[in-house]
Amino acid sequence: MREQEWQPAGVDIDTPSGSRIYDYALGGAHNFAADRAAAEAFFAAYPDAPLVARSNRAFLQRSVRYCAHQGIKQFLDLGSGIPTVGNVHEIAQRLVPAARVVYVDNEPVAVAHTREIIADLPYTAIVDADMRDAETVLGAPETRELIDFDQPLALMMVAVLHYVSDEDDITGILARYRSVLAPGSVLVVSHTTEDPRPEIEAVIQRVFKETGTPVIHRDRAEVAALLDGLELVEPGVVWTPQWRPDDDTDPLFAEPERSATFAAVGRVPSIL
């Protein structure tokens, strides 16, 4: 498909986007020359980057299957990004045909492409909003129509919280979203951490600063703190390839720390 067929009007195609770099890393086609150039420079300095993206995507898919098998029938995917193969609604609705999925993103290409692929799906919607604005997300018509907050919900925060700084009040944002979660709901999190190689870490920080969405890396203890008060699902806070792997085909399975990304799922305790 030619770019002009899916390019939203007014989108800045000259400034790389973190979302579109991620799309390129996953083999997607919804990115521009500036994104591809930034990505290739990034990959040259950090050859593991595409593997990190794919390992994170595989974690998302496994976590959705886990939630569906636990009887969860609704999903709120914050910072959902540009759709590619194996999206939340595809995985969830394959197992639970009436599963309800609301995507949230404010990147123009992500929003436009999501609207295109879900146009004819009755139980799937997208909210065009910054996930940091919890009131807008929770109050959006699409959210109110599809999500019943009295029932268990899977709140997906996959590869998004590293864009939320302490100055953004990450604690307050998380608290607002968690305040609407019924018992039995789960919070699904993946979060990048600082690469122990200073030269690689410098490249990561530079690339994402240029996109206008700098990353904030957090260590294992800080990621675990994001799930305080929840019941951690086994195996707890681990590298993405280690979270309930289907098999050992993930290229990073043997050296999971190369994923540079922690993953965890926490469950809201039942009321006694």
N, C-alpha and C positions, 0 to 999 in steps of 0.2 A: 504494500500500500504506500503510495506517495505521501510525503510529509504533509503537503497542502490538504490532503483529504481528511486528516485527523488533527491538524494543528489548530488549536483554539485561537480565535482572533485576539490580537494584542499580546500574546505570550512573548516573553523575552527569550529569543532563541540564541542570543549571543553570550549569556551568562550561564555557566554550567549549573545544573540542578542536582542536588544529592539524590532526589527521587529518580531522576532520569539516568544518572550514573549507575544506580542500583539496577534499574531496568536493563541497561546495557550489560552489566555484569551477569545478569541472569539469562542473557541471550535474547532480550526483548528488542522490539523495533521502534518503540515510541521514545526516541531520543534524537537530539540534533547534533550537528557537527561539533559544536562547542562541548557538548556532553561527552561525545566520543573521544575528542582530543584530550580532555581532562582525565577521562577514564584510562585511556591508554598510557598517559604519563604516570598515572597512579599505579597501574598494573606493572609498568616497567620497574618502578621502585619497590613495589609490594606485590610480587607475583601471586601471593596467596589470596589476594583480594577477591577474585571471582569465586574461589572455593569457599571463602568466608560467607559470601552472599548466598551461595547455593546451600550451604550447610544451615544457614539461618532459615532459608525458605523451607527446607526439609523439616526443620523443627516446627515451624508454623503448621505444616500439614499434619505432622504427627500429633501435635497438641489439639488440633481441631478434631481429629479422629478420636482422641482420648475423650474429649468433652462430649462428643456425640454418643460414645459408648457409655458414658456416665448418665445419659438421659437428658443432657442439656440440648435445648431446641432453639436457642436464640444466641446470636453473636453480635457484639458491637466491636468493630475492628477500627481502632484509632490509628491514624497515620497509615492508612492501608496501602498507599503507594499506587504505582501503575500496575494494573492487572497483568498477570502472566499465567502460564499453565499452573493449575493446582491452586486456584484462589479459594478463599474461605468458603464461599457459597457453593463452589463445585464439590469440595470435599464434604461439607456438612450435608448438603442436599442429596448427595449420592447415598448417604447413610440414613438421613431423615428427610424425606422429600419435602415436608412442610416446614423445615427449619427456616428461621427468619434471620436475615443477615443485614446489618446496617454498616456500611463503610463510611469512614470519615477521613477527608483529606482536603487540603486547600491548594495543592499544586495543580495548576490549570490542566496539564496534560493528563494527570491521574484522574481528575474529576471527569473530564470529557470522555476519556476512553472507558472509564467505569460505567458512565451513563450509557454509552454505546452498547456495551456487552450485556448489561442487565436490563435493557429497555423492555424486554418482553417477559421478564421474570416477576411473578406476582409477590414473592416473599423477600425481595432483595431491593435495597435502596442505597443511595449515597447522600451524605450530608456534606455540603461544601462549606467547611469551617476549619479553623485552627483547633486541633485537639486540646490545646492549652486553655481554650475558652469552653470550659465544661458546661456552663449554663446554656450557651448557644447549642452545643451538641445535644445535651439532654433534653432541651426544650424544642428542638427542631421538629417540624411536622412529621418528617420521615421516621424519626426516632419514636415519637409518640404513637404513630400508627402501627409500627411493627414490633416494638419492644414492650413487654409487660414486666415491669420491674418488681412485681410481686412473685415472679417465677425465677428460677435459676437462670443466670446469664453468664456467658463466657465473655469477659472483658479482655480484648486482645490489645496488648501494648508491645508489639513485636518490632524490634529495631526502631523504636521511636523515642524512647525516654532519653537516649543520649543526645537528643536535640533540645531537651528541656533542662535549663540551668537552674541552679539554686535560686538565682535572682528572679526566675520566672515563678518561684514558689512551687517547686515540684511537690513538696509535702502537702501543700494546700490543694493542688490539682488532684493528686492521688486521693486525698481524703474526700473530696467532693464526689469523685466517681465512685469510690468505695462506699459512700454513704447510701447509694441507691441499690446496692447489691443485696439481693435476698439470700437467706441461708441456702447453701448448696451451690451458689455461684462460684465461679473461679476467675482469678486474675492470671493471665498468661503474659509473661515478660521475657524478652531477650534484650540484652544490653551489652554494648561493646565495652571493652576494658583497655587500658593503656598497654600498648605493645612494649615488651621489655627492651626492644632494640631502639635506642634513642633516634637513630637515623630514620627508621620507619615511622616512628611516632611523629616526628617532625613533618614528614610527608603527609601523613593522614591529616594532621591539624591544618597544614597549609591548603590542601585540596579542598577540604570542607569549609574552611574560612572563605575561600574564593567563591564558593557557591552561595554564600550568604546564610548558610545554616551550619555554623561551627558545631563540632561535637564536644560533648563533655563526657569523658570516660570516668567510670566508677569501678571500684574494686569489688571483690566478692562480698565483703562485709556490707558495703554500701548497697549492693544489689539486694542482698538478703534483707536489709532494713526496709526496702520498698514493700516487702511482703509481711512486715511485722503484724502480728495479730491474726494472720491467716494460717491455716493448716497446710504446711508444705507437702505437696505430693511427691512421693519418692520418684527419683533419687535426690530431691532437693535442688540446691543451686549448683549447677554443673556446667561444663562446656556444652555448647549446642549439640555436638555429635553424641554426647553421652546421655542426653535426655531420652530415655525409653527408645533406643534405636531399634529399627525394624531388622536390621542386619548390619554387616560391617562393610557395606559398599560405599559409604561416605568416604571420600578421599582423605578426610581429616580424622577418620575413626581411630587410627593407630597413634596419632599425635593430636589429640583433641584441643590442646592448648593453642594450637595454630589457628583455631577458629577465632581467637581473641574476643569471644562473645559468650557471656553467661546466659543460661536459660533456667527458668523456673516456672512452676505453676503452683498457685496457692488457692486453697478452698475456703470460702466463708463458712465458719462453723455453724452447725445446726443449733437452733435455740433449744435448750434443755427444758 
